[in-house]
């Protein structure tokens, strides 16, 4: 039963992440409308990403950060005995999604570095926070 609850917590966390990312990216697209190139070759997508306004890129970074945090917090709330594990599972899946996005649309180097770093740092911080919260409760 605990195993099913853990899996359900991770699934709920990932779904929460997806919703948060989708909402924030939709708002970003509304604020900063862009035209996607008709040719989807890696070279065309890299050239397109290089000329995007900073606001567009910042909204995506914000979406990834908030999405990671929301998903981890949801998973931790549903899986109270494994707060660190919940953070790492959702964080790992978010990191995989970020890497997939970076491969599909090659961005500027600074954007890739910030995107990867923010997911890793949020995962680490919330994993530590979850363990500390658990220790405070049991004390």
C-alpha positions as CSV (number, residue, x, y, z in Angstrom):
1,X,0.0,0.0,0.0
2,X,2.9,2.4,0.8
3,X,4.4,1.7,-2.6
4,X,1.1,2.7,-4.4
5,X,0.9,5.8,-2.3
6,X,4.4,6.7,-3.2
7,X,3.8,6.2,-6.9
8,X,0.5,8.2,-6.7
9,X,2.3,11.0,-4.9
10,X,4.9,11.2,-7.7
11,X,2.3,11.1,-10.4
12,X,0.3,13.8,-8.7
13,X,3.4,15.9,-8.3
14,X,4.3,15.6,-11.9
15,X,0.8,16.5,-13.0
16,X,0.9,19.5,-10.7
17,X,4.2,20.5,-12.3
18,X,2.7,20.2,-15.7
19,X,-0.3,22.3,-14.9
20,X,1.9,25.0,-13.3
21,X,4.3,25.1,-16.2
22,X,1.4,25.2,-18.7
23,X,-0.3,28.1,-17.0
24,X,2.8,30.2,-16.6
25,X,4.0,29.5,-20.1
26,X,0.6,30.3,-21.5
27,X,0.7,33.6,-19.6
28,X,4.2,34.2,-21.0
29,X,3.0,33.6,-24.5
30,X,0.1,36.0,-24.0
31,X,2.5,38.7,-22.7
32,X,5.2,38.0,-25.3
33,X,3.6,36.6,-28.5
34,X,6.1,35.0,-30.8
35,X,5.9,33.4,-34.3
36,X,7.3,29.9,-34.4
37,X,9.2,29.1,-37.6
38,X,7.5,26.9,-40.1
39,X,10.7,24.9,-40.7
40,X,11.4,22.8,-37.6
41,X,15.0,21.8,-38.3
42,X,17.4,22.0,-35.4
43,X,19.3,24.8,-37.1
44,X,16.1,26.8,-37.7
45,X,14.9,26.3,-34.1
46,X,18.3,27.3,-32.7
47,X,18.3,30.5,-34.8
48,X,14.7,31.2,-33.7
49,X,15.5,30.7,-30.0
50,X,18.6,32.9,-30.2
51,X,16.5,35.9,-31.3
52,X,13.7,35.5,-28.7
53,X,13.1,38.4,-26.3
54,X,14.5,38.0,-22.8
55,X,10.9,38.2,-21.5
56,X,9.9,35.0,-23.3
57,X,12.9,33.1,-22.0
58,X,12.4,34.5,-18.5
59,X,8.8,33.3,-18.5
60,X,9.9,29.8,-19.4
61,X,12.5,29.8,-16.7
62,X,9.9,31.0,-14.2
63,X,7.5,28.3,-15.3
64,X,10.2,25.6,-14.8
65,X,11.1,26.9,-11.4
66,X,7.5,27.2,-10.1
67,X,6.5,24.0,-11.8
68,X,9.3,22.1,-10.0
69,X,8.5,23.6,-6.7
70,X,4.7,23.0,-7.0
71,X,5.2,19.4,-8.1
72,X,7.7,18.6,-5.3
73,X,5.5,20.2,-2.7
74,X,2.4,18.2,-3.9
75,X,4.4,14.9,-3.9
76,X,5.8,15.7,-0.4
77,X,2.4,16.4,1.0
78,X,1.0,13.1,-0.3
79,X,4.1,11.0,0.7
80,X,4.9,12.3,4.2
81,X,7.3,9.5,5.1
82,X,9.5,9.9,2.1
83,X,9.8,13.7,1.6
84,X,13.3,13.5,0.3
85,X,12.5,10.7,-2.1
86,X,9.4,12.5,-3.3
87,X,11.5,15.6,-4.0
88,X,14.1,13.6,-5.9
89,X,11.6,11.7,-8.0
90,X,9.7,14.7,-9.1
91,X,12.8,16.7,-9.5
92,X,14.4,14.0,-11.6
93,X,11.3,13.9,-13.9
94,X,11.3,17.7,-14.2
95,X,15.0,17.7,-15.0
96,X,14.3,15.1,-17.7
97,X,11.5,17.3,-19.1
98,X,13.8,20.4,-19.1
99,X,16.6,18.4,-20.9
100,X,14.1,17.2,-23.5
101,X,13.0,20.8,-24.1
102,X,16.6,22.0,-24.4
103,X,17.3,19.2,-26.9
104,X,14.2,20.0,-29.0
105,X,14.8,23.7,-29.1
106,X,18.5,24.5,-28.7
107,X,18.5,27.7,-26.6
108,X,21.3,30.2,-25.7
109,X,23.8,28.7,-23.4
110,X,22.9,30.9,-20.4
111,X,19.3,29.8,-20.7
112,X,20.2,26.1,-20.6
113,X,22.6,26.6,-17.7
114,X,20.0,28.6,-15.6
115,X,17.2,26.1,-16.5
116,X,19.2,23.1,-15.4
117,X,20.6,24.8,-12.3
118,X,17.2,26.1,-11.1
119,X,15.6,22.7,-11.2
120,X,18.5,21.0,-9.5
121,X,18.7,23.7,-6.7
122,X,14.9,23.7,-6.1
123,X,15.0,19.9,-5.9
124,X,17.9,20.0,-3.4
125,X,16.4,22.8,-1.3
126,X,13.0,21.2,-1.0
127,X,14.4,17.8,-0.3
128,X,16.5,19.3,2.6
129,X,13.5,21.3,3.7
130,X,11.3,18.3,3.7
131,X,13.7,16.3,5.8
132,X,14.1,19.1,8.3
133,X,10.4,19.6,8.6
134,X,10.0,15.8,9.3
135,X,12.7,16.0,11.9
136,X,11.0,18.9,13.6
137,X,7.7,17.1,13.7
138,X,9.2,14.0,15.3
139,X,11.1,15.9,17.9
